[in-house]
């Protein structure tokens, strides 16, 4: 029997807020595409808006007050960050642009829902994240809702275009899972660097292909959409990764297509259709299954050492030196002693362990 959850805060609100911002960016971006901005140039402007906006915020934050309680990116994080930018900021958009030139819009929208599935599959198979039956059923319901929302009827051949778009989804799935490796670090710094590098690359490719800058108002609009829908959304996504892991964060983020479609009803005067209603019901079922998830068993924490923002809870009982920052929350490098205990948990920063039999007597999926 399914049990009710007591562990959804704050990871679930963070993941859903990330999905809301990203989903809302879609109809606004569609308006800009109708004002003479091509998709490749728009991708560059969105990422640059995110990177520049968050970079300015980070600079103001450092100059205006106390030291940030977030852990900065370190030299050891650079390879992971480079892979995140390469997969999610360069390869993903490039493959999507190649796919869109060869694929009908209806088929492309349907195929883009593979990102959530790719994120979960990679988290499950490669990173051995716990994915139980309840999560799989909930994710399937959310994915089914996204498919219903995207389907426009009929069967159209897609060929190489479909492979390119599927490749983009896999690239973003890899990006989401690799970002988990960085989730203990400052999310604003992560999103700012990713936006600046990815935006510069995509903008340069767009200009090289003949694109030119739009007027001031569309340019400012793209920057603002990028800051909120790509930058702030990514910050919230990274924070959610800390608490939920990649599979669950990706599943909640799959709500973004529905959010964008629902907003488009009011913004673009699109009709409220049966398809939208069915998608809402399916996604509501998936959301309920995830919100009421409970994962509770005796587990062992191996000795580990890392750096991230924390308070002195049950998982952070360690001594301090005079060099460590005062007050809570704070960040410094600290060591976790071995610990065995039982409590509800998600695969967060401190609960990435293998599973045997769970409290219901079945073997958890690794």
C-alpha positions in Angstrom: 0.0 0.0 0.0 1.2 3.5 -0.8 2.1 5.7 2.2 1.8 9.4 2.6 4.9 11.6 2.4 6.3 14.0 5.0 9.4 14.9 3.0 8.2 17.0 0.1 9.5 20.4 1.4 11.4 22.3 0.0 12.4 20.2 -3.0 9.0 19.8 -4.6 8.1 23.6 -4.5 11.5 24.4 -5.9 11.1 21.9 -8.8 7.6 23.1 -9.6 8.6 26.7 -9.5 11.4 26.0 -11.9 8.9 24.2 -14.2 6.5 27.2 -14.0 9.1 29.7 -15.0 10.5 27.6 -17.8 7.0 26.6 -19.1 5.9 30.3 -19.0 8.9 31.2 -21.1 7.5 29.2 -24.1 4.5 31.3 -25.1 6.5 34.5 -24.5 9.3 33.2 -26.7 6.7 32.3 -29.3 5.7 35.9 -29.5 9.3 37.0 -30.1 9.7 34.4 -32.9 6.9 36.3 -34.7 8.9 39.5 -34.5 11.7 38.6 -36.8 14.0 36.7 -34.3 15.1 33.3 -35.6 15.2 30.3 -33.3 19.0 30.1 -33.1 19.5 33.8 -32.4 16.7 33.6 -29.8 18.4 30.7 -28.1 21.6 32.8 -27.8 19.7 35.9 -26.5 17.8 33.8 -23.9 21.0 32.3 -22.6 22.9 35.6 -22.6 20.0 37.3 -20.8 20.2 34.6 -18.2 24.0 34.8 -17.9 24.3 38.6 -17.8 21.4 39.1 -15.5 22.5 36.5 -12.9 26.1 37.7 -13.3 25.1 41.3 -12.4 23.1 40.0 -9.5 26.0 37.9 -8.2 28.3 40.9 -8.4 25.8 43.1 -6.5 25.4 40.4 -3.9 29.1 40.2 -3.3 29.6 43.9 -3.0 26.5 44.8 -1.0 26.7 42.7 2.1 27.9 39.7 4.0 29.7 36.7 2.4 27.3 34.3 0.6 26.4 31.2 2.5 26.6 29.2 -0.8 29.7 27.2 -1.7 31.6 28.7 -4.6 32.6 26.6 -7.6 36.0 25.1 -7.2 38.7 23.9 -9.6 37.4 20.3 -9.2 34.0 21.4 -10.5 35.3 22.9 -13.8 35.2 19.6 -15.7 31.6 18.9 -14.6 30.6 22.5 -15.5 32.2 22.2 -18.9 30.3 19.0 -19.6 27.1 20.7 -18.4 27.6 23.6 -20.8 28.7 21.4 -23.7 25.7 19.1 -23.3 22.9 21.4 -22.2 24.0 24.8 -23.6 25.6 23.9 -26.9 24.8 20.3 -28.1 21.2 20.4 -27.0 20.2 23.7 -28.8 22.3 22.8 -31.9 20.7 19.4 -32.3 17.2 21.0 -31.7 17.8 23.5 -34.5 19.0 20.8 -36.9 15.9 18.8 -36.0 13.4 21.6 -36.4 14.6 22.3 -39.9 13.6 18.7 -40.9 10.7 17.9 -38.6 7.0 19.1 -38.6 6.2 21.3 -35.5 3.7 18.8 -34.2 6.1 15.9 -34.2 8.9 18.1 -32.8 6.7 19.1 -29.8 5.9 15.5 -29.2 9.5 14.4 -29.3 10.7 17.1 -26.9 8.8 15.3 -24.1 11.6 12.7 -24.2 13.8 15.0 -22.1 12.0 14.0 -18.8 12.2 10.4 -19.8 15.9 10.7 -20.7 16.6 12.4 -17.4 15.0 9.7 -15.3 16.5 6.8 -17.3 20.0 8.2 -17.0 19.5 8.9 -13.3 18.3 5.3 -12.8 20.6 3.3 -15.1 23.9 5.4 -15.0 23.8 7.1 -11.6 22.0 4.3 -9.8 19.4 6.6 -8.3 16.5 5.0 -6.4 13.4 4.9 -8.7 10.5 3.0 -7.2 7.2 1.9 -8.8 5.3 4.9 -7.5 7.8 7.3 -9.0 7.7 5.4 -12.3 3.9 5.4 -12.5 3.7 9.1 -11.6 6.4 10.0 -14.1 4.5 7.9 -16.8 1.3 9.9 -16.0 3.1 13.2 -16.3 4.8 12.1 -19.5 1.5 10.8 -20.9 -0.1 14.2 -20.2 2.8 16.0 -22.0 2.3 13.6 -25.0 -1.4 14.2 -25.1 -0.8 18.0 -25.0 1.7 17.8 -27.9 -0.2 15.4 -30.1 -2.0 17.1 -33.0 -3.3 14.0 -34.7 -2.1 12.0 -37.7 1.2 10.3 -38.3 3.9 12.2 -40.1 7.4 10.8 -41.0 10.2 12.4 -39.1 13.4 10.6 -40.2 16.7 12.3 -39.4 14.9 15.2 -37.8 13.5 12.9 -35.1 16.9 11.5 -34.4 18.3 15.0 -34.0 15.5 16.1 -31.6 15.8 12.9 -29.6 19.6 13.6 -29.4 18.8 17.0 -28.0 16.6 15.5 -25.3 19.4 13.0 -24.4 21.9 15.9 -24.2 19.6 17.8 -21.9 19.0 14.6 -19.8 22.8 14.2 -19.4 22.9 17.9 -18.6 20.3 17.5 -15.8 22.1 14.6 -14.3 25.6 16.2 -14.5 24.2 19.3 -12.9 23.4 17.2 -9.8 27.2 16.8 -9.4 27.3 20.6 -8.9 24.2 21.0 -6.9 26.0 21.7 -3.6 27.7 24.8 -5.2 26.3 28.3 -5.6 23.3 27.9 -8.1 23.5 31.5 -9.2 27.2 31.1 -10.1 26.4 27.9 -12.0 23.5 29.4 -14.0 25.4 32.6 -14.7 28.5 30.8 -16.1 26.3 28.4 -18.2 24.2 31.3 -19.6 27.2 33.4 -20.5 29.2 30.6 -22.2 26.2 28.9 -23.9 24.7 32.3 -24.9 28.0 33.4 -26.5 28.4 30.2 -28.5 24.8 30.2 -29.8 24.8 33.9 -30.5 28.1 33.6 -32.5 26.7 30.6 -34.5 23.5 32.6 -35.3 25.4 35.7 -36.4 27.7 33.5 -38.5 24.6 32.0 -40.2 23.4 35.5 -41.2 21.2 36.6 -38.3 21.2 40.3 -37.2 20.2 41.9 -34.0 16.5 42.8 -33.5 15.1 46.1 -32.4 15.5 47.3 -28.8 12.2 46.1 -27.4 12.3 42.5 -28.7 16.0 42.4 -27.5 15.0 43.5 -24.0 12.1 41.1 -24.0 14.4 38.2 -24.9 16.8 39.2 -22.2 14.1 39.3 -19.6 12.5 36.0 -20.7 16.0 34.4 -20.6 16.7 35.8 -17.1 13.5 34.4 -15.6 12.7 31.3 -17.8 16.3 30.1 -18.2 18.3 31.7 -15.4 16.1 31.8 -12.3 14.5 28.6 -13.4 17.9 26.9 -13.5 18.8 28.3 -10.1 15.6 26.7 -8.7 16.3 23.5 -10.6 19.8 23.2 -9.0 18.3 23.8 -5.5 15.7 21.2 -6.2 18.4 18.7 -7.2 19.9 19.0 -3.7 16.7 17.8 -2.1 15.2 15.4 -4.7 17.9 14.0 -7.0 17.8 14.0 -10.8 15.0 11.6 -11.5 12.4 13.3 -9.2 13.4 16.8 -10.2 13.2 15.9 -13.9 9.7 14.3 -13.3 8.4 17.5 -11.7 10.0 19.6 -14.4 8.0 17.6 -17.0 5.0 19.7 -15.9 6.5 22.6 -17.9 4.7 21.8 -21.2 1.3 21.9 -19.5 2.1 25.1 -17.7 3.1 26.8 -21.0 0.0 25.5 -22.8 -2.3 26.7 -20.0 -0.7 30.1 -20.0 -1.0 30.3 -23.8 -4.8 29.9 -23.5 -4.9 33.4 -21.9 -2.0 35.0 -23.7 -2.5 33.8 -27.2 -6.3 33.3 -27.1 -5.9 29.6 -27.7 -9.1 27.5 -27.1 -9.5 25.4 -24.0 -9.6 21.9 -25.6 -10.4 18.4 -24.5 -6.8 17.6 -25.0 -5.7 20.2 -22.5 -8.2 18.8 -20.0 -7.0 15.3 -20.4 -3.4 16.4 -20.0 -4.3 18.3 -16.8 -5.9 15.2 -15.3 -3.0 12.9 -16.2 -0.4 15.4 -14.9 -2.5 15.9 -11.7 -2.5 12.1 -11.1 1.3 12.0 -11.6 1.8 15.0 -9.3 -0.3 13.5 -6.6 1.6 10.2 -6.8 4.9 12.1 -6.3 3.6 14.4 -3.6 2.4 11.5 -1.6 5.5 9.4 -2.0 7.2 8.1 1.1 10.6 6.4 1.1 11.6 5.3 4.6 14.1 2.6 5.6 17.2 2.0 7.7 20.2 3.2 5.7 23.9 3.7 6.2 25.8 6.9 5.5 29.4 6.2 4.6 32.1 8.6 5.7 32.3 11.5 3.2 33.7 15.0 2.9 32.2 17.9 0.9 31.3 21.6 0.9 27.8 23.0 0.7 25.3 25.3 2.5 24.0 23.6 5.6 22.7 23.9 9.2 23.5 21.6 12.1 20.8 19.0 11.6 21.0 15.3 12.2 23.3 14.9 9.2 25.7 17.8 10.2 27.1 17.1 13.6 30.7 18.2 13.2 33.2 20.3 15.1 34.3 23.7 13.9 37.6 25.6 13.8 38.1 29.3 14.3 38.3 29.7 10.5 34.8 28.3 9.9 32.0 30.9 9.4 29.7 31.7 12.4 26.0 31.6 12.3 23.6 29.3 10.3 23.2 28.5 7.5 26.8 28.6 6.5 29.2 26.8 4.2 32.6 25.3 4.7 34.2 22.0 3.9 33.1 19.4 6.5 33.4 15.6 7.1 30.5 13.3 7.8 31.1 10.4 10.2 29.6 7.0 9.4 25.9 7.0 10.5 23.1 4.4 10.5 19.5 5.6 11.1 16.0 5.5 9.8 13.9 8.4 8.5 11.9 9.5 5.3 14.3 10.8 2.6 14.9 11.4 -1.1 18.2 10.9 -3.0 19.5 14.3 -1.9 23.1 15.3 -1.3 23.4 12.9 1.6 21.2 9.9 0.5 22.7 8.5 -2.6 22.9 4.9 -1.5 22.0 1.4 -2.8 18.8 -0.3 -1.8 17.8 -3.7 -0.6 14.3 -4.7 0.5 12.2 -1.7 1.4 9.6 -1.5 4.2 6.9 -3.1 1.9 9.1 -6.1 1.4 10.0 -5.6 -2.3 13.4 -4.9 -3.8 13.8 -1.2 -4.5 15.0 -0.3 -8.0 18.6 0.9 -7.9 
